[in-house]
């Protein structure tokens, strides 16, 4: 084999090895790049925009959003139109937690949560405008989809016989309070005749 051909082959092997090292280092950097432990919500941000900003390359937006919601259940509990006020500090889950739910499941579960949130937001707006018939219907739809605050609100409505609209039903009240607890919602003044709304 001629000397120049040998030199070219050696150079090609060295270049390939160098390229593999760069790719390997790049992949390792993506995998091991640390996520921040917390994130402060900026004005106008939503859970989806935050998930897009923070997600590691291995995770989908839905995986990141679902992990963020699960890691911050109490932060989403105010009964308010502003679900993530600017300045709210969110706990950012670690990579293993984010990837613990596969992409297809995360898409399905987060999609359900997103629909539930839309029903709940509609319920809040309707209740504020004193339209309790449609507010109640919106809360029921959200609660069926697993929205903990909607479940809590139904427990309160059945508990307190709100303005005669919802007939007082202790069994229904207890059932919805229990579902809210299972959704990791803090239920204050547990049990029937608890009058307080979430603050």
N, C-alpha and C positions, 0 to 999 in steps of 0.2 A: 504494500500500500504506500502510495506516495505521501511524502511528508506534509505537503500542503493540504491534502484531503484529510489526513489525520488531524491536523491542526483545526480544520474547519469543523470536523465532527466533535472534537473536544470543546470547541467554542460553542457549538450548538447545544451540547449537553449542559455546559455551564449556564448558558442563557435560559434553557428550560428549567434548570434547578433554581435559578434566581427568580424566574417568573412564578414557579410553584411556591417558593418561599414568600413572595409578595402576596399572592392570592391567599395562601394559608394564613399569613399574618393579618390580612384584611378581614378574612372570615372570622378569625379568632377575636379581632377587635370588635366586630359587630356582635358576636355572641357574648363577649364578656364585658362590653361597655356598660358601666354601672348606670342604673336608673336612679334618678333623684329619690330620696326617701319621702319627700313631700312636694306638693305643688300648690302654689297660691293662684286661685282663679282670677283671671283678668276680666275687665269689663267686656261684655258681649260674648264671652266664651260659653260653649255648651259642653256637655260631656263628650259628644262626638268630636268636636274640634280639639278638645284637650287630649282625647285618645289618639287622634291623628298626630298630634304634636309629640306625644310621649312614647308612642308605641315603638318597641324594638323591631328590627327588620324581620324577625322570625314570626311576629304576631300580626294578625289582622286588626283592623280598627275595632271590629266587634269583640274580639278576644280582649283587647285592651280596655274597651269601654265597659264590658261586663265585669272584668276584674276590678276596675276602679269603683264601679257601683257597689260590688260586694264588699270591697274593703272600706267603704265609706257610708254604710247604711245610715248612721245617725245624721250625717251631713245633709241628707236629702229629706229630712223629716219635717222641716217647717211647713205649716199649711200656708203657703204663700205662692203668689204667681211667679216670684223670682226664686227658682229652684236652686240655683247656684249663685248666691250673691258674690260680687267681686270681693276678693280678700279671703274667701273661704279657703282654708288649708286642707287639701286632700292628702290622704296617705296613698303613696304610690306602691302597688304590690310588686314583689320581686318577680323576675322572669319565670321561675318555675310555677308560680301561682298563675301568671298570665296564660302560660301555655298548658296549664292543667286541664282546661276545657278546649277540646279540639275546635277547629275553625267552623265546621258545619254546625256543631251544637251551639257555639257562641252566637252564630248568626241567627239561629232559630230562637234561642233564649233571649238575646238582647232585642230582637225584633218584637217579641212578645212584651218585654218590659217597656219598649218605646211606645207601643200601641196603648199599653196600660197607662203610661204617663200622659198621653194625649187625652184619654178619657177622663183621667183624674183632673187635669188642668181645666177641661171643659166643665167638670162638676164644680170646681172652685169658682169659676166665672159665673156659672148659672146660679149657684147658691148666693153669691154676692149680689146678683141682680134679683134675688128673691124668687127665682123660678125653681122651686124645690122639686116639682115633678120631674123635670128633665135633669136636674142636678142629681137626684136620687138614682135615676136610670144610668147616668154617666158613672156614678160611683160603683153601681152594681157591675157594669161592664168592666171597669178597671179592676175591681176586686176579684172578679172571675179570672182575670188574667194574672192574678197574683200580686197586685199592687197593695202593699202593706198599709199605706195611709188611707186608701179607699176602704180597706177592710176595717181599719180603726174607726173611720167616720161612720160606716154602717153600724158598727157596734154602738157608737155614741147616739146615733139617730134612733135605733131600736131601744136603747136604754132610756132615753129621755123624752120619747113621744113628742118629737119636735113640732111644736105649733099644731098638734093634731094631725099632721100630714102622715107621719109614720106611726102606726099604732104600736104602743109599747109592747115588746115581746122579749121577755128575759132570756128565753132559750136562744132566739136569734142573736140577741145582743152578746151573750156569752160565746156563741159560735164564732161570730165575727171578731170579737176580742181575741179569741184563741188563735184564729187564723193570722191576725195581725202580729201576735207574739211569735208565731212560727215563721213569719216573714222578717223577724228581727226588729220589729218596731216596738219602741218602748211604750207600754200601755200604763199610763198613770192612773191612780185611784182605781185599781183593778176591780172588775166585777160590776154588777148592775148598779144603776143610779150614780155612776161616776159622771159628773157634769162637765168636767174640763175638756176643752179642746187642746190640741197640741199648741204650744206657744211658738 
